[in-house]
Amino acid sequence: MKINEVEALVGITRKNIRFYEAEGLLCPRRNSQNGYRDYGEAEVEALRRIKLLRKLGVPLEEIRQMQQGVHTVGDGMRRHLISLERERQNLEAAIRLCGGLTGRQERLEDLDAAALLDHMARMEQEGTTFMNKQKQDTKRRRYVAPVIAAILMAVLMAGLVWLFLWAFQADPAGAPPLPVLALFVAIPAAVVIGVIIALVQRIREIEQGEEDDARQY
């Protein structure tokens, strides 16, 4: 199978598949004739296992240890349960802190944030880890570059199409044959469609967290 077939079969994007290959979690064979990767049932099953464990939040290194036989599935799950329990304790601490703030009647500008941050810092020193959403605050900026690039390319290709049609109308006698003109128009139009498809795929990748080396899959 080719990578696009595996992508559709397992439900993992090719960028994630390439990432898992780079991490050494997947080692497809190489076709001796063309050098392309060949994926078989073994790779499909390996990806399904990776997908399962990643959906449960198992770290990549733990998956690697299980793949190498250093840990059994039970060993890995027991270790992962410790991490999940720690996360639950952190979440419960955040819930208690948020619950304590529900009775506050002051406006945000009157809130003593410094005192609360000091309290949270003491809790962190005791082992609590709070969620930090600041990294997600800049996620919106990641859309800007691909959107601008797509718009510029679409405008450029649309300009070429308009130029070809204008030249044909201005000098029909000197214009190329209609099949050639149709080809000249079809190529930029195909580029625009390709750019739109690439933009949609890029936006999906950003939304799925693949911007962070696919670790958030």
C-alpha positions as CSV (number, residue, x, y, z in Angstrom):
1,M,0.0,0.0,0.0
2,K,1.0,3.6,-0.6
3,I,0.9,6.2,2.2
4,N,-2.4,7.7,1.0
5,E,-4.1,4.3,1.2
6,V,-2.8,3.8,4.8
7,E,-3.9,7.3,5.7
8,A,-7.5,6.5,4.6
9,L,-7.5,3.1,6.1
10,V,-6.2,3.9,9.6
11,G,-7.4,7.5,9.9
12,I,-3.9,9.0,10.6
13,T,-2.6,11.8,8.4
14,R,0.5,11.2,6.4
15,K,2.3,13.9,8.4
16,N,1.7,11.9,11.5
17,I,2.8,8.7,9.7
18,R,6.0,10.4,8.6
19,F,6.5,11.7,12.2
20,Y,6.2,8.2,13.7
21,E,8.6,6.9,11.1
22,A,11.1,9.7,12.1
23,E,10.6,8.7,15.8
24,G,11.4,5.1,14.9
25,L,8.0,3.7,15.8
26,L,7.3,2.6,12.2
27,C,9.8,1.1,9.7
28,P,8.1,0.4,6.3
29,R,10.1,-1.4,3.6
30,R,11.5,0.4,0.6
31,N,10.6,-0.6,-2.9
32,S,13.8,-1.6,-4.6
33,Q,12.6,-0.4,-8.0
34,N,11.5,3.1,-7.2
35,G,12.6,3.7,-3.6
36,Y,9.1,4.4,-2.4
37,R,7.9,3.2,1.0
38,D,5.7,0.1,0.9
39,Y,3.2,-0.4,3.7
40,G,1.8,-3.8,4.5
41,E,-0.6,-5.2,7.1
42,A,2.1,-5.2,9.7
43,E,2.6,-1.4,9.4
44,V,-1.2,-0.8,9.4
45,E,-1.6,-2.8,12.6
46,A,1.4,-1.0,14.2
47,L,-0.2,2.4,13.3
48,R,-3.5,1.2,14.8
49,R,-1.7,0.3,18.0
50,I,0.0,3.7,18.0
51,K,-3.2,5.5,17.4
52,L,-4.9,3.6,20.3
53,L,-2.2,4.4,22.7
54,R,-1.9,8.1,21.6
55,K,-5.6,8.5,22.0
56,L,-5.2,7.3,25.6
57,G,-2.4,9.9,26.1
58,V,0.5,7.4,26.3
59,P,3.8,9.2,25.7
60,L,5.9,8.3,22.6
61,E,8.8,7.0,24.7
62,E,6.5,4.6,26.5
63,I,5.1,3.3,23.2
64,R,8.7,2.8,22.1
65,Q,9.5,0.8,25.2
66,M,6.5,-1.4,24.6
67,Q,7.3,-1.9,21.0
68,Q,10.9,-3.0,21.9
69,G,9.5,-5.4,24.5
70,V,11.1,-3.6,27.4
71,H,7.6,-3.2,28.9
72,T,4.5,-5.2,28.4
73,V,1.2,-3.6,27.7
74,G,0.3,-4.0,31.4
75,D,3.6,-2.4,32.5
76,G,3.0,0.5,30.2
77,M,-0.5,1.0,31.4
78,R,0.4,0.9,35.0
79,R,3.1,3.5,34.4
80,H,0.6,5.6,32.4
81,L,-2.0,5.3,35.1
82,I,0.4,7.0,37.5
83,S,0.6,9.9,35.1
84,L,-3.1,10.0,34.7
85,E,-3.7,10.0,38.4
86,R,-1.2,12.9,38.8
87,E,-3.1,14.8,36.1
88,R,-6.4,14.1,37.9
89,Q,-5.0,15.5,41.1
90,N,-3.8,18.6,39.2
91,L,-7.3,19.0,37.7
92,E,-9.0,18.6,41.0
93,A,-6.7,21.2,42.5
94,A,-7.6,23.6,39.6
95,I,-11.3,22.8,40.2
96,R,-11.1,23.6,43.9
97,L,-9.3,26.9,43.1
98,C,-11.9,27.8,40.4
99,G,-14.7,26.8,42.8
100,G,-13.3,29.1,45.4
101,L,-13.4,32.0,43.0
102,T,-17.1,31.5,42.1
103,G,-18.1,33.4,45.2
104,R,-16.0,36.5,44.3
105,Q,-18.2,39.4,43.4
106,E,-15.5,41.9,42.4
107,R,-14.8,43.0,38.8
108,L,-11.8,41.6,37.1
109,E,-9.8,44.8,37.4
110,D,-10.3,44.6,41.2
111,L,-9.1,41.0,41.5
112,D,-5.9,40.5,43.5
113,A,-4.2,38.4,40.9
114,A,-0.8,38.7,42.5
115,A,-2.0,37.0,45.7
116,L,-3.7,34.2,43.8
117,L,-0.6,33.7,41.7
118,D,1.5,33.5,44.8
119,H,-0.9,30.9,46.2
120,M,-0.7,28.9,42.9
121,A,3.1,29.1,43.0
122,R,3.1,27.6,46.5
123,M,0.9,24.8,45.2
124,E,3.2,24.2,42.3
125,Q,6.1,24.0,44.6
126,E,4.2,21.2,46.4
127,G,3.8,19.3,43.1
128,T,0.6,20.7,41.5
129,T,0.8,21.5,37.8
130,F,-1.7,23.9,36.4
131,M,-2.9,24.0,32.8
132,N,-1.1,26.7,30.8
133,K,-3.2,27.9,27.8
134,Q,-0.8,30.7,26.9
135,K,0.7,28.7,24.0
136,Q,-2.7,28.4,22.4
137,D,-3.2,32.1,22.6
138,T,-0.9,32.6,19.6
139,K,-2.3,29.6,17.6
140,R,-4.5,32.0,15.5
141,R,-1.4,33.6,14.1
142,R,-0.4,30.3,12.5
143,Y,-3.3,30.7,10.1
144,V,-2.1,34.0,8.8
145,A,0.9,32.9,6.6
146,P,-0.8,30.1,4.7
147,V,-4.0,32.2,4.2
148,I,-2.0,35.1,2.8
149,A,0.1,32.9,0.6
150,A,-3.0,31.2,-0.7
151,I,-4.7,34.5,-1.5
152,L,-1.6,35.9,-3.3
153,M,-1.2,32.8,-5.4
154,A,-4.9,32.7,-6.2
155,V,-4.8,36.4,-7.2
156,L,-1.7,35.8,-9.4
157,M,-3.2,32.9,-11.2
158,A,-6.5,34.7,-11.7
159,G,-4.6,37.6,-13.2
160,L,-2.9,35.3,-15.6
161,V,-6.3,33.9,-16.7
162,W,-7.6,37.4,-17.2
163,L,-4.5,38.3,-19.2
164,F,-4.9,35.3,-21.5
165,L,-8.6,36.1,-22.1
166,W,-7.9,39.8,-22.6
167,A,-5.2,39.1,-25.1
168,F,-7.5,36.7,-27.0
169,Q,-10.3,39.3,-27.1
170,A,-7.9,42.1,-28.1
171,D,-6.3,40.2,-31.0
172,P,-8.3,37.1,-31.9
173,A,-6.4,36.7,-35.2
174,G,-3.0,36.6,-33.5
175,A,-4.2,34.5,-30.5
176,P,-3.2,30.8,-30.3
177,P,-5.8,28.1,-31.2
178,L,-8.6,27.6,-28.8
179,P,-7.3,24.3,-27.4
180,V,-4.0,26.0,-26.6
181,L,-5.8,28.9,-25.0
182,A,-8.0,26.5,-23.0
183,L,-4.8,24.8,-21.8
184,F,-3.3,28.2,-20.8
185,V,-6.4,29.0,-18.8
186,A,-6.8,25.5,-17.3
187,I,-3.3,25.4,-15.8
188,P,-3.7,28.5,-13.6
189,A,-7.2,27.4,-12.7
190,A,-5.8,24.0,-11.6
191,V,-3.1,25.8,-9.6
192,V,-5.8,27.8,-7.8
193,I,-7.7,24.6,-6.9
194,G,-4.5,23.0,-5.7
195,V,-3.7,26.0,-3.5
196,I,-7.2,25.9,-2.0
197,I,-6.9,22.2,-1.2
198,A,-3.5,22.7,0.3
199,L,-4.8,25.6,2.4
200,V,-7.7,23.5,3.7
201,Q,-5.2,20.7,4.6
202,R,-2.9,23.1,6.3
203,I,-5.7,24.5,8.4
204,R,-6.7,21.0,9.4
205,E,-3.2,20.2,10.4
206,I,-3.0,23.3,12.6
207,E,-6.3,22.5,14.2
208,Q,-5.2,19.0,14.9
209,G,-2.0,20.2,16.6
210,E,0.4,18.8,14.0
211,E,2.2,22.2,14.1
212,D,3.8,20.8,17.3
213,D,5.6,17.9,15.5
214,A,2.4,15.8,15.7
215,R,3.0,15.1,19.4
216,Q,-0.5,16.2,20.2
217,Y,-2.2,13.6,17.9
